[in-house]
Amino acid sequence: MRSHELQEKFDSIRRTDIWWEFESLSEIPQLRTQNWHKAVELSDRMAELDCGFESEKGLEHRAGCICGFDISGVAEWEAITDRIWKHVTAGHNSIRETIVRDFEWLLARTPDVSGVFESSGDYEAFKSLVNGLRSGELRRLSKAEIDLLHVMYHKLGGLTGRHSGNEQEPSGHLHNASSFVETEVGELAAV
């Protein structure tokens, strides 16, 4: 079954800066959350809708589509992009909170952070990034900032301010923690 409307909504989500940042930062194992797992699961379900099955011919041999679409589940399929957006925005906000929390944890335990960063310029860039996140700055992180986060978390390994395996989502203390969840998919704000 193909749904052009659902596919267009899903494509509009994937074109947002929020999606790009969420996907890029979720590549860092320490920042991957339950919201990432759920968004991937729902995205995989969206891919099922692009099956190309010729239902007119197939119904002669089978009582449904090969993709798992069932007419009785239409309401669930119609809500799937909203559910994806909800998980992406919640995960995006959670990741930003985690970065701030981990930076504060790192500073409290490592007065000399020179071993974590390649240069004092990297440290200053990271500090600026965290200060922007802490203040609720609503801008997209740059590729360079995300690369810096990859390096930092790689060097830290499992040493962050969280227990390993903790997949709970933070409660939301940043100013932007709920601003994206309220946004309609058609009215996506660039971050």
Secondary structure in CASP SS format (residue, H / E / C, confidence):
PFRMAT SS
TARGET T0000
AUTHOR 0000-0000-0000
METHOD secondary structure of the structure
MODEL  1
M C 1.00
R C 1.00
S C 1.00
H H 1.00
E H 1.00
L H 1.00
Q H 1.00
E H 1.00
K H 1.00
F H 1.00
D H 1.00
S H 1.00
I H 1.00
R H 1.00
R C 1.00
T C 1.00
D H 1.00
I H 1.00
W H 1.00
W H 1.00
E H 1.00
F H 1.00
E H 1.00
S H 1.00
L H 1.00
S C 1.00
E C 1.00
I C 1.00
P H 1.00
Q H 1.00
L H 1.00
R C 1.00
T C 1.00
Q H 1.00
N H 1.00
W H 1.00
H H 1.00
K H 1.00
A H 1.00
V H 1.00
E H 1.00
L H 1.00
S H 1.00
D H 1.00
R H 1.00
M H 1.00
A H 1.00
E H 1.00
L C 1.00
D C 1.00
C C 1.00
G C 1.00
F C 1.00
E C 1.00
S H 1.00
E H 1.00
K H 1.00
G H 1.00
L C 1.00
E C 1.00
H C 1.00
R C 1.00
A C 1.00
G C 1.00
C C 1.00
I C 1.00
C C 1.00
G C 1.00
F C 1.00
D C 1.00
I H 1.00
S H 1.00
G H 1.00
V H 1.00
A H 1.00
E H 1.00
W H 1.00
E H 1.00
A C 1.00
I H 1.00
T H 1.00
D H 1.00
R H 1.00
I H 1.00
W H 1.00
K H 1.00
H H 1.00
V H 1.00
T H 1.00
A H 1.00
G H 1.00
H H 1.00
N H 1.00
S H 1.00
I H 1.00
R H 1.00
E H 1.00
T H 1.00
I H 1.00
V H 1.00
R H 1.00
D H 1.00
F H 1.00
E H 1.00
W H 1.00
L H 1.00
L H 1.00
A H 1.00
R H 1.00
T C 1.00
P C 1.00
D C 1.00
V H 1.00
S H 1.00
G H 1.00
V C 1.00
F C 1.00
E C 1.00
S C 1.00
S H 1.00
G H 1.00
D H 1.00
Y H 1.00
E H 1.00
A H 1.00
F H 1.00
K H 1.00
S H 1.00
L H 1.00
V H 1.00
N H 1.00
G H 1.00
L H 1.00
R H 1.00
S C 1.00
G C 1.00
E C 1.00
L C 1.00
R C 1.00
R C 1.00
L C 1.00
S C 1.00
K H 1.00
A H 1.00
E H 1.00
I H 1.00
D H 1.00
L H 1.00
L H 1.00
H H 1.00
V H 1.00
M H 1.00
Y H 1.00
H H 1.00
K H 1.00
L H 1.00
G C 1.00
G C 1.00
L C 1.00
T C 1.00
G C 1.00
R C 1.00
H C 1.00
S C 1.00
G C 1.00
N C 1.00
E C 1.00
Q C 1.00
E C 1.00
P C 1.00
S C 1.00
G C 1.00
H C 1.00
L C 1.00
H C 1.00
N C 1.00
A C 1.00
S C 1.00
S C 1.00
F C 1.00
V C 1.00
E C 1.00
T C 1.00
E C 1.00
V H 1.00
G H 1.00
E H 1.00
L C 1.00
A C 1.00
A C 1.00
V C 1.00
END
